[in-house]
Amino acid sequence: MAMIDIAQSETSEPIVPPVAKRPKRSFRLSRSKKMLIGLVLLGIFVLLAILGPIIAPHDPTALGALEGPPTPGSLVPSQQPSGHHWLGQTGIGGDIFSQLLAGTRPTVIVAFLAGAIATALAVLIGITAGFVGGLFDEILSMLANIFLVIPALPLLIAIGAFLGPERSSNPIVVSLIIALTGWAWGARVIRAQALSLRSRDFVEAARVSGESSWRIIVSEIMPNLTAVIASSFLFTTIYAIGTYVGLGFLTVVSAGPNYNWGTMLFDATSSSAVESGAWWWYIPPGLAIALLGTSLALINFGVDEYINPRLRVANGGRKDGKKIGVKIAPQLGFTPVVRRPSAGAGARQTNGRTEESR
């Protein structure tokens, strides 16, 4: 029997133990309603920035006679929206809808380019100051503090006046000017996080194993700063939008061949559009500014929920609570967690948490 068993074992195939499959990672960003709404709004603005000047029904710089009767009771001869002019006309015959489309491209370019440049400076200076320390930390921190206390708007006005109208109409030049005053806050936040990470065990282990400083920064520190860097970029982009529109409203930034939402608001204000009730002149650019900034803020909330484990657990805990019929009330200082009750065990809720009781 032993010989038969041995022969059968030699002729049979070897038994391979089953290998546990690695669970697939789900892309949780698509589950965030804030992220989806923000991406849809931002996609609309990016599409308008690309196709806006092409699909504009009229030349935004063209001036013509007002079509139709003037607005009743209006202090300025602006025309209400109609089938030919969807958002009406300005007091000198310009098509507001075409101006709004033409102003989308420079606003989006300046916002994202200034945000990228300012974030790159913030990451470079903040991580270098926090990780290297010593004299570099003192010098770079002093530089960041100087730019934090300098009034940004007067400095931007002075730089724009010095450059002149020809250079100030270039979106790249304007982006560099705005980034010059928008990197300091992000650099301070990233420096504080880098100071906290440089003494962690995994960083010390990488340093003891002989890894170079550049390798430690790129592979160990920067992945742990993803949420901070993303938040810095998005909020710097929002700052760039407000600054660019503000400079256009103050006529510091010349729109050149392209219109600026700030210059549209300036034209409406200087022509007494608010007093005359010509809402079609100032509400569209103001609403566009608000929606573009809201889209970036919603994307930032979605990224924070995806990266931050506490927010991810809290969001999942509320969904699990709804599935089993338990309402979880948010409480300051606590992360709501749902524990599924086992068979024959009751569930009770205490301080926003579900506890098992037998």
C-alpha positions in Angstrom: 0.0 0.0 0.0 2.9 2.3 0.7 4.4 1.6 -2.7 1.0 2.3 -4.4 0.6 5.6 -2.5 4.1 6.7 -3.4 3.5 5.9 -7.1 0.2 7.7 -7.1 1.8 10.7 -5.4 4.6 10.8 -8.0 2.2 10.6 -11.0 -0.4 13.0 -9.7 0.0 16.8 -10.0 1.5 18.7 -7.1 -1.0 20.3 -4.9 -0.7 24.1 -4.9 -2.1 25.9 -2.0 -4.6 28.6 -2.9 -3.2 32.1 -3.0 -5.4 34.9 -1.6 -6.2 37.5 -4.2 -5.3 41.0 -3.4 -8.4 43.1 -3.1 -9.0 45.6 -5.8 -8.7 49.2 -5.0 -11.8 51.2 -5.8 -11.5 54.8 -7.1 -13.3 56.6 -4.3 -13.0 60.0 -5.8 -15.9 59.2 -8.1 -18.1 58.6 -5.0 -17.6 62.2 -3.7 -20.5 64.4 -4.8 -18.5 67.5 -4.1 -15.7 66.3 -6.3 -18.0 65.4 -9.2 -19.8 68.8 -9.0 -16.5 70.6 -8.9 -15.1 68.7 -11.8 -18.2 69.3 -13.9 -18.2 73.0 -13.2 -14.4 73.3 -13.9 -14.7 71.2 -17.1 -17.4 73.7 -18.3 -15.1 76.6 -17.7 -12.1 74.9 -19.3 -14.2 74.1 -22.4 -15.4 77.7 -22.6 -11.8 78.9 -22.3 -10.9 76.7 -25.3 -13.9 77.3 -27.5 -15.1 80.6 -26.1 -13.5 83.0 -28.7 -14.5 80.6 -31.5 -18.2 80.2 -30.6 -18.7 83.9 -29.6 -21.6 85.2 -31.7 -20.1 88.7 -32.0 -16.7 90.4 -31.8 -16.3 91.3 -28.1 -14.4 94.5 -29.1 -16.9 95.6 -31.7 -19.1 98.5 -30.9 -22.4 99.1 -32.6 -25.8 100.7 -32.3 -28.2 99.4 -29.7 -30.8 97.2 -31.2 -34.4 97.7 -30.1 -35.9 100.2 -27.7 -33.8 101.3 -24.7 -34.4 99.9 -21.2 -37.3 101.6 -19.5 -36.2 103.7 -16.6 -32.5 103.1 -17.2 -29.9 105.7 -16.6 -27.7 104.4 -19.4 -28.6 103.3 -22.9 -28.0 99.6 -22.4 -30.1 97.0 -24.1 -31.9 94.0 -22.4 -31.2 90.4 -23.4 -32.8 89.4 -26.6 -32.6 86.6 -29.2 -29.8 88.4 -31.1 -27.9 89.4 -27.9 -28.4 86.7 -25.3 -27.0 88.8 -22.4 -27.9 92.2 -23.8 -25.6 95.0 -24.8 -23.4 97.5 -23.0 -24.0 101.2 -23.2 -21.8 101.5 -26.2 -23.2 98.6 -28.1 -20.9 95.7 -27.1 -22.2 92.2 -26.8 -22.0 91.1 -23.2 -22.2 87.4 -23.9 -19.2 87.6 -26.3 -17.2 89.6 -23.8 -18.0 87.0 -21.1 -16.7 84.2 -23.4 -13.6 86.1 -24.4 -12.8 86.8 -20.8 -12.9 83.2 -19.8 -9.6 82.1 -21.5 -7.3 84.7 -19.9 -8.9 84.2 -16.5 -8.4 80.4 -16.6 -4.9 80.7 -18.0 -3.8 83.2 -15.4 -5.4 81.4 -12.5 -3.9 77.9 -13.2 -0.5 79.2 -14.3 -0.2 81.5 -11.3 -1.3 78.7 -9.0 1.2 76.2 -10.5 4.1 78.7 -10.2 3.2 79.7 -6.7 2.8 76.1 -5.5 6.1 75.1 -7.1 7.8 77.9 -5.2 6.0 77.0 -2.0 7.0 73.3 -2.2 10.6 74.1 -3.1 11.1 76.7 -0.3 8.9 75.0 2.3 10.3 71.5 2.1 13.9 72.8 1.8 13.5 75.0 4.9 11.7 72.3 6.9 13.9 69.3 6.0 17.3 70.9 5.8 16.9 73.2 8.7 19.7 75.3 10.1 20.7 78.4 8.3 18.6 77.5 5.2 15.5 77.4 7.4 16.2 80.8 8.9 16.9 82.5 5.6 13.9 81.0 3.8 11.6 81.5 6.7 12.6 85.2 6.8 12.0 85.5 3.1 8.5 84.0 3.4 7.7 86.2 6.4 8.7 89.3 4.3 6.3 88.4 1.5 3.6 87.6 4.0 3.7 91.1 5.6 4.1 93.0 2.3 0.7 94.3 1.2 0.0 92.3 -2.0 -2.5 94.7 -3.8 -0.4 97.9 -3.6 2.7 95.9 -4.7 0.8 94.4 -7.7 -0.5 97.8 -8.7 3.0 99.3 -8.6 4.4 96.4 -10.6 1.6 96.6 -13.2 2.0 100.4 -13.5 5.8 99.9 -14.0 5.4 97.3 -16.7 3.0 99.4 -18.7 -0.2 98.4 -20.6 1.6 96.3 -23.2 3.2 93.8 -20.8 0.3 93.8 -18.4 -1.9 92.4 -21.1 0.2 89.3 -21.4 -1.3 86.5 -19.3 2.1 84.9 -18.6 3.5 88.1 -17.2 0.4 88.6 -15.1 0.7 85.1 -13.8 4.3 85.6 -12.7 3.3 88.9 -10.9 0.5 87.2 -9.0 2.6 84.1 -8.2 5.2 86.5 -6.7 2.9 87.4 -3.9 0.9 84.1 -3.5 3.5 81.5 -2.6 4.4 82.6 1.0 1.4 81.2 2.8 1.7 77.8 1.2 5.4 77.7 1.9 4.8 78.3 5.7 2.3 75.5 5.9 4.5 73.0 3.9 7.5 74.0 6.1 5.5 73.1 9.2 4.5 69.8 7.9 8.1 69.0 6.7 9.4 69.8 10.2 7.0 67.3 11.6 7.9 64.6 9.1 11.6 64.8 9.1 11.8 63.3 12.6 9.5 60.3 11.8 10.8 56.8 12.0 10.5 56.0 8.3 12.5 59.1 7.4 15.2 58.2 10.0 15.3 54.7 8.6 15.8 56.0 5.1 18.5 58.3 6.2 20.3 55.5 8.1 20.1 53.2 5.1 22.1 55.7 3.1 19.4 57.3 1.0 20.2 60.8 -0.3 18.4 63.8 0.8 16.8 64.3 -2.6 15.6 60.7 -2.6 14.1 61.1 0.9 12.3 64.3 0.0 10.8 62.9 -3.2 10.0 59.4 -2.0 9.2 59.8 1.7 8.2 63.3 2.5 6.4 64.6 -0.6 3.9 61.7 -0.8 2.8 62.5 2.8 2.3 66.1 1.8 0.0 65.4 -1.1 -3.1 66.8 0.6 -1.3 70.0 1.7 0.2 70.6 -1.7 -3.2 70.0 -3.5 -4.9 72.3 -1.1 -2.2 75.0 -1.5 -2.5 74.8 -5.3 -6.3 75.0 -5.4 -6.5 77.9 -2.9 -3.7 79.7 -4.6 -5.6 79.4 -7.9 -8.7 80.9 -6.2 -6.5 83.7 -4.9 -5.2 84.2 -8.5 -8.7 84.5 -9.8 -9.7 87.1 -7.3 -6.5 89.0 -7.8 -6.6 89.0 -11.6 -10.3 90.2 -11.6 -9.5 92.8 -9.0 -6.6 94.2 -11.0 -8.9 94.3 -14.1 -11.5 96.1 -12.1 -8.9 98.7 -11.0 -7.8 98.9 -14.7 -4.2 98.0 -13.7 -4.2 95.0 -15.9 -5.0 95.8 -19.5 -7.3 93.4 -21.2 -5.8 94.0 -24.6 -7.6 92.1 -27.4 -9.2 89.8 -24.7 -11.8 90.9 -22.3 -11.4 90.5 -18.5 -14.3 89.8 -16.1 -12.9 92.6 -13.9 -13.0 95.1 -16.8 -16.6 94.1 -17.5 -17.5 94.8 -13.8 -15.6 98.1 -14.1 -17.5 99.2 -17.2 -20.8 98.2 -15.6 -20.0 100.2 -12.4 -18.7 103.3 -14.1 -21.9 103.3 -16.3 -24.2 103.1 -13.3 -25.6 99.7 -14.3 -26.4 98.8 -10.7 -28.4 102.0 -10.1 -30.2 101.7 -13.4 -31.1 98.0 -12.8 -29.2 96.6 -15.8 -28.5 93.3 -14.1 -27.5 91.6 -17.3 -24.4 93.7 -17.3 -22.8 92.9 -14.0 -24.4 89.6 -12.8 -23.0 87.3 -15.5 -19.3 88.1 -14.8 -19.9 88.1 -11.1 -21.6 84.7 -11.3 -18.9 83.3 -13.5 -16.2 84.4 -10.9 -18.3 82.8 -8.1 -18.9 79.5 -9.9 -15.2 79.1 -11.0 -14.0 79.7 -7.4 -16.7 77.3 -6.1 -15.7 74.5 -8.4 -12.1 74.7 -7.1 -13.2 74.8 -3.5 -15.4 71.7 -4.1 -12.5 69.8 -5.7 -10.4 70.7 -2.7 -13.0 69.2 -0.4 -13.2 66.1 -2.4 -9.4 65.6 -2.5 -9.3 66.2 1.3 -11.9 63.5 1.8 -10.0 61.1 -0.4 -6.6 61.6 1.2 -7.6 62.2 4.9 -8.2 58.9 6.6 -10.4 60.4 9.3 -12.7 62.1 6.8 -12.8 58.9 4.7 -13.8 56.8 7.7 -16.4 59.4 8.7 -17.9 59.4 5.3 -18.0 55.6 5.1 -19.4 55.4 8.7 -22.4 57.5 7.8 -23.1 55.4 4.7 -22.8 52.2 6.7 -25.1 53.6 9.3 -27.8 54.4 6.8 -27.6 50.8 5.5 -28.3 49.3 8.9 -30.8 51.9 9.9 -28.6 53.8 12.4 -28.5 57.6 12.3 -25.1 59.0 13.2 -25.0 62.6 14.3 -21.7 64.4 13.7 -20.0 65.5 16.9 -17.1 67.9 17.2 -13.8 66.1 18.1 -15.1 62.6 17.2 -14.9 60.5 14.1 -18.2 58.6 13.7 -17.6 54.9 13.3 -20.2 52.2 12.7 -19.7 48.6 14.0 -22.1 46.1 12.5 -24.0 44.3 15.3 -23.4 40.5 15.4 -26.2 38.0 15.4 -28.2 38.0 18.6 -26.6 41.2 19.8 -28.3 44.6 20.0 -27.0 47.9 18.8 -27.2 51.2 20.6 -25.9 54.6 19.8 -23.8 56.6 22.2 -22.2 60.0 21.5 -22.5 59.6 17.7 -21.2 56.0 17.8 -22.8 52.6 17.6 -21.8 50.2 20.3 -22.5 46.5 20.6 -24.3 45.2 23.7 -25.2 41.7 24.6 
